[in-house]
Amino acid sequence: MQVLFSWLKDYVEVEQDESKIADLLTLSGTSVESIIRKLDDNIVVGEIKEILPHPNAYRLQIAKVSNGIEDLQIVCGAPNIAIGQKVPLALVGTKLENFEIKRAEIRGVESFGMMCSEIELGIGCDHSGIKILPDNYKIGEKINKYITGDSVFDIEITPNRGDCLSHLGIAREIAAVTNRQLKSPQPLKIDCQEKEEFKIEITDIDKCPQYSAILIKNIKVGQSPEWLVKRLNSLGAKSINNIVDITNYIMLDWGQPLHAFDADKINNRTIFVRPARKGELLQLLDGKTINLNENNLVIADTTKALALAGVMGGKNSEVDETTKNILIESAEFNAINVRKTSKLKGISTEASYRFERGIDSGKVLESAKYAAQKITEICGGEILQMIYEGQKPNQKLVKFESDKINSLLGSSLTKTEMIEIFSKLEFVVNGSEVNVPLWRHDINIWQDLAEEIGRIYGFSKIEKKEVGKSSLIENNEYLIKEKTKDLLANCGFSESLNYVFLSQKDIAIAKLNADDLLELINPIQQENKYLRNSLIPGLLKNVAKNPSFDPILLFEIGHVFNKKEETTNLSIVASGKQAKQRIESCIDDLEKGLQIKLKTQIDKIEREELIDYKIRKPEVYFIEMNIDIITKNAKLTNKIIQENENIINYRPISKFPPAVRDLAFIVSKNINNEDIIKTIYKEVDKLLLADLFDEFVSEKIGIDQKSLAYHIYLQDMEKALSDSEVNEIISKIINILKDKFKAQLRS
């Protein structure tokens, strides 16, 4: 969403510049993505050196304007220019509000830029002539050095903060973070003849809690005043006519979407807020005709639908240049219903965007009054009737628990300090409860209040506290599961993660009964419509795809399903040389490492079945068990905790980029990669990461030898490392590994 910086000043006086305000908003949770400055850097101070008449147009003149480097030829139609004047000169490439300055030919004469008026610069409404600058402005300097143009904040609003979808809402946030007083709009009093011409009936109070309308007669539809057009144009909103522009202006100002009906196009002077009828048609303002159903809420008269509630008005009641009498609508529509309607119909508007996120429930009638006031000021007319139907909203009460808030935030604020913060946000504290403003639909529990305290006080101000070491937790399932994986990996087994679905082919190969499997109603792929009841079929497919490796040692921890429950299983598969012995050894290590006795059986898959899986190995052994057997019976010891703690080391993050080198060594087969990496970390203080990326054995590199290749990442906290420094460290690593492991650098 975009907001105009000068517009915000209608509600709050700010001393900080745009950048500082943007930073404060972002830190409080309202992220300013960018600041669009209206005075382009390509607009400079120019001086008029010469003026000549245009040969082909008596109303145009040719000016020679200096930009401090050269004299540029500019074709200009302004009557107020004179030799010696200093003027805003927009060079070729300058981007103004609605166009870009380009080299042009005007009535046969080339023009290389443009001299600008106030309205073209976006700093005023005067377009009668060129803006004349003071004599002390230096030729060639950027104009934004002297004149502050208006700026637009491009803000990312989270879905829960519908209250920020307006200038008033953003101004409220600025007032809170800058400790300034918000100039809140005061209740409006309008002159109304109180004639009873229209009546309103709401037939679905859940989808429309409140609806107000104001009848204004004898208005004059026409162009909007310059100030209104300028504000709308600054935010990319196109001016249509004064009536529509005013409704759009109030939506951007207060966040309340409004709609204006041509009152004479409403049959029988009656408005119904009702569900649409099945098959009912409505042509919208954009010309699109939609087919409605009972789930859509419409605004209707006695014979037809007039608007799709909360989304868009209909063509059949549109305000145009012939309109004399209007009915202004201001309502609250159910956010969920508007969202569903908008998505299903594929129609997203500025109005639906706001209704979906929640409007200020307390300003429905007041917004209609605001619109009536502006319309009578700008378009004339007289207010005949003001109608309100529905339920007046009640403020929510949330329990105020200061101790819990401090505990959650890690803060030490007093209750008085918290109340002061709530006051800035217009939350009212009554004893042990907080009255939540009607524009804050996202505040429901004390944790929401804690978030408000934290973001306005400033999370950066909360004292940092070191997290202490946790005490031993018996049967910590996460740690036991991770320890199980570590033990299996140490035994040489690799973890596998497989698809949870089975195909008809998988079922046939595994000789499973499809009637015993859980079948999906809406599978992503029709051939994979069954949920697996075992991890073994997936692991056997992994074995089949890796025929060149011997042995193949795999394990998986994953979910399996039957028609009664979902469980988590551990499966271990081994094939090739000494497959059964490898599983037996692995089970022994698991029992010792986790202090548990596993009563499990090692099963063998016969050769005939392996052929179905296209496995060439002579035999495959496997184990499958419910992981609960381990997590419920294993015991975490201090030794296990310490082993896990030793893995984790924390360090600051450097702002300088790392230098990366690759090293490959030939070492004895008996040398462990882990020992080499530990040595590098121990001996090199500027090491960020040592990562093994390749390991292989070949007769070409020697009998009982293997090759280990590493990515070496080096980084300094204070500076970027030079090539000479990196080369010195690399040489040190090579020499250390040569001395300790007899490692030879491979070319």
Buried (B, 14 or more C-beta within 10 A) or exposed (E): BBBBBBBBBEBBEBEBEBEEBBEBBBBBBBBBEEBBBBBBBBBBBBBBEEBEEBEEBEEBBBBBBBBEEEBBBBBBEBEEBEEEBBBBBBBBEBBBEEEEBEEEEBEEBEBBBBBBBBBBBBBBEEBEBBBBBEEEBEBBEBBBEBBBBBBBBBBEBEEBBBBBBBBBBBBBBBBBBBEBEBBEBEEEEEEBEEEEBBBBEBEBBEBBBBBBBBBBBEBEBEEBEEEBBBBBBBBEBEBBBBBBBBBBBBBBBBBBBBBBBBBBBBEEBBBBBBBBBEEBEBBBBEEEEBEBEEEBBBBBBEEBBBBBBBBBBBBBBBBEEEBBBBBBBBBBBBBEBBBBBBEEBEBBBBBBBBBBBBBBBBBBBBBBBBBBBBBBEBBBBEBBBBBBBBEEBEBBEBEBBBEBBBEBBEBEBEEEBBBBBBEBBBBEBEEEEBBBBBBBBBBEEBEBBBBBBBBBBEBEEBEEEEEEEEEEEEEBBEBBBEBBBBBBEEBEBBEBEBEBBBBEEBBEBBEBEEEEBBEEEEBEEEEBBBBBBBBBBBBBBBBBEEEEEEBBBBBBBBEBBEEEEEEBBBBBBBBBEEBEEBBBBBBEEBBEBBEBEBEBEBEEBEEEBBEBBEBEBEBBBBBBBEBEBBBEBBEBEEEBBEEBEEEEEEEEEBEEEBBBBEBBBBBEEEBEBEEBBEBBEEBBEBBBBBEEEEEEEEEEBBEEBBBBBBBBBBBBEEEEBEEEBBEEBBEEBBEBBEEEBEBBEEE
